[in-house]
Amino acid sequence: MSDRFYATLSLSMRAKKLLYGFDTVKEGVQNGSVRLLLTASDLSQKTIKEAVYLAGKYRLPHLPLPNTMEEIAGMIGKKTGVIGIADQGFADKLMLIHNETEEPNI
């Protein structure tokens, strides 16, 4: 992921548009406030499965991050493996940056 992605993620935290922790994010998804779901690379398979199911059930985009929970803590100041973006503008920006930086399949 690019520095722009992490800067935008950090900005969404400072703007209080970021939910973290599985239970908090799940509640945000269920009440309709989460627009994008992000997961850390070192989450348990069970938690990843639950997050993917939740994203699918509520038709939310899900981005698995290449970062561990420790690395995410360095970016947003909280050690977490599940992040919900609760703002459509930030969600759109993160998706756009992610899609721009994806390696093309050859």
GIRA-V950544 format. One record per run of one state. SS is the DSSP state (H for helix, E for strand, C for the rest). FROM is the first residue (numbers start at 1). TO is the last residue. Records with the same first field share a line. If there is no record, write none. Layout:
SS=FROM-TO  FROM-TO
This chain:
C=1-2  15-17  21-21  31-35  40-44  58-60  65-68  77-81  86-87  102-106
H=3-14  22-30  45-57  69-76  88-101
E=18-20  36-39  61-64  82-85
